Each structure stands twice: as structure tokens, then as C-alpha cells.
Amino acid sequence: MVHQYKLGGYNIVLDTCSGSVHVVDEAAYDMIAMYKELPREEIVSIILDKYSHRKELTEPEILSCLDQISALEQSGKLFTPDSFEPMAGDFKARSGSVIKALCLHVAHTCNLNCSYCFASQGNFHGERALMSYEVGRRALDFLIENSGSRRNLEVDFFGGEPLMNWQVVKELVKYARSVEGNAGKNFRFTLTTNGMLIDDDVIDFCNKEMSNVVLSLDGRKEVNDRFRVDYQGRGSFDAIVPKFQKLVKSRNGKQYYMRGTFTHHNPDFLEDIKTMLDLGFTELSMEPVVCAPDDPSALTDSDRKIVMEQYEKLAELMLQRRKSSKPFTFYHYMIDLEGGPCIYKRISGCGSGTEYMAVTPWGDLYPCHQFVGDEKYKLGNVFDGVTNPAIQEEFRACNVYSRPDCADCWAKLYCSGGCAANAYHATGSIGGIYEAGCELFRKRMECAIMLKAAEAEPQNS
């Protein structure tokens, strides 16, 4: 499958199944589009007529270009057939019941009252609770016991607001460090926080133990403070920004990123990106809101058109900043065209419900944080293990080739079929697709690949 598009002054041809990206001139772009549909003689005639103003583009030149296209096809870099379907499911089957990561919900409560929160202000539509040290310790033991020969394990401290249970977080990290050596494991910790409770102790501990810190900020003060308010209705911007700046400055290059959410009220999210840049933050992410279609915050069709334009303008801004030696990272434009992920991972998806699970304050296991609270997707618990294997098998069988709607999508080996939770909430099935999200994802991938094209050809960027 071949996908062609024009962006940022580049004519880009993506060979989906090989992953090859070709940046070509206008004539070659048109020839590739016609190559599989028309005979060579007709292509030559059409190109000569369309580009009659280009005196150097003679019939021999066009035939030579067609020969190059043919050579790329023969070498498996263009029009590559999709041969991966027989592998579908094999990766998850081979990995068996190995678990590599847990999302520990150390706090089902929050000190903010964000109306768009998919977790229902942190309590996930249930009781407010804090995870005890005993439950957390058992979760870490469960992870070690079910990780097989895998050495590197990941644990995300999540909420609600995990800093509301900060002492337990610190004790769990201490416990993990005390056992990882004898167990032959290495823990990598991540913390997601709204920032309200950040202090020097939090900063020092995060810099020592957290491989990544995710900081929630929606951008402009008026945008952030529309939703990210406390229970008295007071906005959080003025309280959290200085704390975020202090933490980021102290990280000394250690990983962090600012995570914002855009909604119906700020589809022009590039202005929020610019605010974050002005505040000194350079590792950025802005996510579309996840909510019911009839929610006042939900993106409308007209909003999505604006968002698509914003993604393109964001890519242009990244190019401009790169030229002026002021680069920044946008999480959704991070793509490795050469090194990975491997084809098995591209086919099988994120691993929710199989190699990745979420743990509630009571120790219940769910496929991921977005399923927490939905009883029919409870997998079991950290004490008894997976007691509902049928759900796990449902997720194990879920891959990009198990979704009929993905069959003709050029981006399927980049999204791996998309988010199971988004598909479930949109269609009632983890095997469905969230079409609105697919549309935005495809645009992000086009922008990301264009940025890589510009990086490969700096003289033209």
C-alpha cells in the first residue's frame, strides 16, 4: 500500500509495508500515482503534456524515472505487498502471560475537580480511596512473579492525584529497589501529577527515582483554568506553573513532558503549545479530550477541521524553531523510521490486558486505566492473579488485522489498530475503531513523517 501527500513543501510517498519514505519532485509524484494503473506510454504522454514547461523533462528522462520506480518496487521499497497478516497474534501468543508494566492507581481521589476528567474527578466512578503500602507491595511482587525472563519492568504512579498518597509512593519505590537486584529486575518509574502538591521533597525524590514525570497543564491560563480547578472553583494555573518550572529546571535533562488536553473550547491548541514554550517547557504533548459525544467538551466536526490545521501549523512551527536553534519535542510527532518498533509490536498493539495492566487501590486488575471501574473488564487481582482469562484472551486476540475497518488504512502499522479503550467507548467493542481519533492520528503521522523528511534534507527545510 502506498500513501501520497503534500505537506511543508514536500511531495511525500510512503510505502506502508516496507516503511520506506520517498521525497520526490512533482513529476515523479504524479508518475508514482499512475504507475500501477496506466501503461508506460500513457504515463509518458500525460507527464509530457502536464509538464511541457519543463524543457529538461524529456521522454527519455520520464522513462528513466519509471525504471527507477520499477527498481524500487523490485527491491521492496515501493508497492510492497502486505505479508504480515499471518504473523498477527503471534507476538502476544509467544509472550504468553508475561507482564512487563503496571499502572498503579495509588490514589482514587484528586485535589482538582476537572469536569472533562475521564476518571470522574479521580475516583473512576467509584469510591474515593488511597492504595495501602501492603496492596502496592503485593502489586510489585505480582509484577516480578509474572514478568518471566524480562529484566526491565515499568511502573506508573497514577491517579487521581498520586501525590495525595506520596508517602506510599516513596515506600513502594524503596521496596522495589530493595528486591530488584535479587530478582534480576530493573524498575523504571513514572509519575503523573497535576502539580498542586509538588514541593522540594517531591522534586528531589523524582529527580532521583523517576525516569519520567508527566505534568498536567492545558496551556493558556484561561484555557487551563476553565476546567483544571479546585473544589472551590479556583483555577490551578498560577499555583502549578512555578512548581513545574522549578521541577523541570532541576531535572537537568532527565525526561519529563507537559501533558495538556484540548477540548471543544480550545481546538486552536497551538496557542497553548506556544504558551508552554514561553514558560520554558520544551517536552510537550496535547491530547484530544476523551469523553462522550454529547459532552459539552467533546470535539465537533468543525473543531476537528481546526485541529487538523493546527497540527500542520505546529509542524511548521517546529521547523522554524529548529532553524533558529530553539527546538522542542511534541510527543505525537516522535517517530523512529529506522529503528523501531519491530513489526510484531506494530501488528499487536499496546499490550493492554496482556503485558500491561492497571491496579486499583484495592488491588483489582484491569486491562488499562481507561477500563478501571468497568466491572465486566476486571481481570482479577494482585493476590489471586488473573481469574478472568476470557477477558485476557479477548485482548490477546486484538490486533491490527482483527479489525476489518483497518484493512485499507495506510496508517495501520503506525497506530497498530489504535486504542482499545477508545474503540470500546466509541463502538462498544475493543475490536472496533474510534474513527474521529483515527482521522487525527493520520494527520499527526503525516506531520511526523514530513518533519523527518525535513530533517533528512536540511538544505531544503
N, C-alpha and C positions, 0 to 999 in steps of 0.2 A: 504494500500500500504506500502511495506517495501523497504527501500533503504539500501544496504550494501556497505561499502567501508573500505579501509585500509589506515590509514594516521597517521604519527607521532608515529608509533609503536603500534597503537591501532586498533583492529578489531571492527568496529562500526556498529551497526544495529539500524537504525532509523525507528520507526513506525510512518509514516507520519501523520495519522489522530488522533492518541492519543497524539503525541508529545513525546512519550517515547523514550529514548535513552539507548541502551544496549551496554556495553563494554564487550566483551566475548573473550574466547580463540579460537584458530584456529578450533578445532573440533566442538565447538558449532556454530561457524560462518558457517561452512560447513553444519551442520545439519539444521540450520535455512533456508539456501538457498535451501535445498532439501525438507523441511518439507511439503510443500503444493503440491509437485509434485510426490513424491515416497512413497510407503508403508514403515512402520516402519522397517520391516525385511530387506528390501533392503538398507535402510539408515544404519542400523547396520552393514551390510556386507561391505558396501563401507567404512565406517569410520574405522572398524577394519582393513581393508586391507590398507587404506591410512596411518593410524597411528599405524602400527604394532610395531614401535619402542617405542611406549609409553605403557609400560607394565601395567601401572596403569589404562589404558583406556580399561576396560573390557566391555563385553556385558551388564552386569547389570548397569555399570556406564553410558553407552550410552543410555540405556532405561530410566534411571533416568533423564538424560538431556532432552530427548524427552518429558518426563512427565512434566518437568519444562516449556518447550516451550509451551506445551498444556495448562498449567495453566496460563501462560502469555496471551495466546490467549483468554482464557475464562474470564480473568479479564479485558480485553480491553486494553492490553498493547503491543500486538503484533498481526499483521494481522487484525487490526481494520478496519471494513468496513467504507467507506466514506458515512456518513449520513448527510452531511452538505449542499448538493445542494438545498434542499427545503428552506433553510434559505437565499439563495443568493438573494440579493436585498432588503431583509427585513430591514437591518440596515439603509440603506440610505432612505428607504421609511418611517421608523419610525422617523428618524431625520428631515424629511420634508425639509423645506427651511432654517434650522438653519445654520448659518455661524459662524465658530469659529476662522478663521485666514485669514489675508490678507498679501499679499506681495506688499508693497508699492514701486513702481518704482519712487523714488524721483528724480532720475537723469537718463535721457536717453542720457547720454554723458559720456565720460571717458577720463582720462588723460593718459591712456595707449592705445596701438594700437596692441592688441594681435590678430594675424591672425587667430587663431583657435577659436575665440570667437563666440559662438552660437548666441550671441546678436549683432553680426556685429559691433564690437568695441563699444558696449554700446548703440547704437541708435536703435537696434531692427529693422533694415531695414527701418527705417522711419526718421522723423525729429529729430534733437537733441533738447532736452527740459529739463527743470527743473520743478518739481512739485511745484506749489504755495502752500502757507500755507492754503489758502481757500479750494483748492481741497483736500489736505491732511486732513484737519479738517473734511470736509464732508465725506471722506472715513472712518474716525474713528467713526463718528456718524452713518454712514451706517452699520458699523460692530456692534455697540451696538444695533441698531434698529433691526438687523436681527439675533441676537445671541440667541434669545429665553431666556430660563432659565439658559443657560450656563454661569457660572461665569468667568472662566479663558479664556481669549482671547489672541491670539498671533498676533504680527505684526512684519514682517521682513522689514527692511530698505534695499533696494536693488537697483541695477543699471544695467548697467553703474557703475559709482562710486558714491555712496551716499554721500561721504564726500565732493563732489563738490556742495552739497546743504545742508551743515552741519547746518546752522542756522535754516533752516526749520525743519530739523530733531529734533533739540533741542526744537523748539517751539511746534512741534506736540507731543512730549513726555510730555512736560509741560501741554499741553491742556488735554491729556489723563489722566494724574494724577489728574487734577482738576475736572474731571467729573466721574471718575471710581467709587468713593465712593457712590455718589448719585444714580448712575446707577446700583449699586450692581455688579460691574465687577472688574476684576483684570487683568491688561495688562502685558504681558510678551513680551519684545522687544529683537530683534536680529538685529545685524548689520553685513553686509558682505562688506569687503573692500580690496582693493589692497594695502593699506598701505602708499601710496605716500604722503598723506596729514595728516597722524597721527601726532599730537603734544600733548602737555601736556593737553590742553583743551579737546581734543578728549579722551585721556586716562582717565582723571578724570571723565568725563561725562559717558563714557562707564562703568567704574567701579561702578558708582552709579546707572545707569539706565538699562544697557543692560544685560539681563540674559545670553546671549551668544554672542560672537564675532567670526565671521568666517574670517580667514586671508588667503589671496590667495598667495601661494608660491609653485612653482613647484619643489623645491628641489635643486639639484646641481646648482651652479652658471651658468655653461654653458648650462644646460637644461632650467633653468628659463629664462635666457637672450636670448635664441633662439626666444621665442615668446613674453614674457612679457616685451615689450619695449615701450618707449615713441614715440612721433611722429617725433623725430629726430633719431630714431633707437637705442637709448641708453638703455641698459639693466637696470632693476629695482632692481636687487639683492642687490647691495651694499647700495642702498638708503633705502630699506624697512626692511632688516633683523634687523638692530639695533633698529628700531622703533618697530618691532614686539617683539623683546626680551624685550624691556622696558615695553611694554604694558602687555605682559604675566607675567613678574615678578611682576608687580603692581596689577595683578588680585587677588593675594592671595587666589588661589584655586577656584576662580569663573570660570565658564565654558568658554572655548574657544576651537576652533580647527583650525589647519592648513589644508587648503584645496588645494591640488595640482591636476594637470591634467597630465596624461601621454598619449603620442601620439605614432605614428609610430617611432618617433625619440628617445623615451626612454621607450621601453617596459620593460627594466630592472629597473623598478621603485623602486625596493628595495634599490638601491643605493641612490635614492632621499630620501627615508624614513630614511636611515642611516645619510644622511646629516642633515636632520631636527633634528634627535636625537642629533647629535654632536653640533647643535646650541642651544640645551637646550629645544626643544619643545617635548612634550610627548603626546599631544592630536592630533592625525593625521588622515588625510584622503587623499587618492589618487584615483581620479576618472578617468575612461576611457574617452577619448575625445568623444564628440558628434558632428559629422559632416557628410557630405555626403560621400558615399563610395569612390568617385573619388577624394576626397580632399587629398592633399599630406600628411596631418597629420593623416589620417584615419588608424586605425589598420588593418593590413593584417592578413590572416590566420596564417602565420608563426609568426607574432607578438603575436597573441592570445595564441599560444602554449608557448611562452616565458612567457607571463603574467600569465598563469596557473601555471607554475613552480615557478614564483615569489611569487604568493600567498602562495604556500606551504612553500617556504623558509622564507617568512615573518612570518608565524605561528611558524616555528622553532625558529626564532629569538625572538619572543615574549616569547616562553617557556624559552629560555636561559636567557633572561633579567629578567624574573620573578624569576628564580632560584638565580640570583645574586642581587636580590632586587633593580632592575632598570627597573620596569615595564613601559609599555606605552600602550596607547589605540589606536586601529585602528578602525575608525568609522564603517567600514563594517563588523567587527568581533564582534560588540556589539550585543548580543543576550540574551534574558531572557527566559530560558527554563521552568521556573516555574511560573512566574507571568504574563506574558502577551506578546503581546496584546491579547485581547479576540478574540474568534472565529469569531464574527461578523466583527471585524476590519480586521482580516486575510482574510476573504472572500471578503469584499467590497473594499479594497484598500485604496489609499492615501487620497481620498476625494476631489481631484481636480475637479473644476467645480461645486461642491455641497457645501461642508463645507469649502472649501479653494479656494480663488481667488486671481488673480493678478490685480493691479490697475496701469494704465499708468499715466504719468504726467498730462494728460487731464481728468482723472477720468474714463476712459473706463475700463470695467471689462473683464477679460479673465480667462479661467479655471486654468491656472498657467503661470509662467513666460516664459515657453518654447513655449506657444501659442501666446504670445504677438506679435502683428503685422500681424497675420493671420486673416484677416477681417471676414472670414466665421465662426471663433470661438469667435467673440466678443459677450459677453453675454448681455451687456447693459452698464450702467454707474452708478456711485455712487449717481447721482442726481435723476435718474428715476428708479433705481433698475434694476432687470433682465428683459429685454424686449425681449429676445430671449429664451424663456423657452424650445424650442425644443432642443437646444444645451445642456442645463442643464439636460434634460431628457435623452439625449444620454449618458452623463457621469453618470447619476444616474443608468442607466441600465447596466453600465460596471462593471463587477466583474469577479472573477477568473473562475466562472462557465459559463460565457457568452463567454469565449474564448475557442473554441474547441481544439486549439493547446496545451492548458494547461492540458487537461483531464488526461493524463498519466504521468505528470511530478511530481516527488516526492517532488519538492521544492515549489509547488504552494501555500501552506499555509504559506510559509515564505516570498514569494515575492508578494502575493496577486494578481497575474496576471501581475505584472511588471508595468513599467512606461507608462502611456497612451501616453505621448508626444513622447517617443522613438518609441513606436509601430506605432504611426501615421506617423512619419518621415521615418520609415523603410518600412511600408506597405501601407500607405495611409488611414489607419483606426485605430481608438483608440481601436478597438476590436481585433486588430492583436497582434503579438508578435515580439519583436526585438530579434531574435534568437541568434545573437552574444552576446548581453547583457545577455540573459538567461544563456548561457554557462558560462560566467564569474561569474554570480550570484550564480549558483550552486556550483562552486568551492569555492567561498567565504563562502557559508553556510557549506560546508564540513569542511573547515578550522575552522570556528567559533565553530562548534559543537565539533570538535576534541579538541579545546582549553578548552571547558567546561568539556570534559571528563578528560583531564589532571588536571584541577582544582579540580574535584571531587576525583581524585586519586593521590594526590601529591606525595605519596611514589613511584609511578611508572613514574612520569613525569621527 
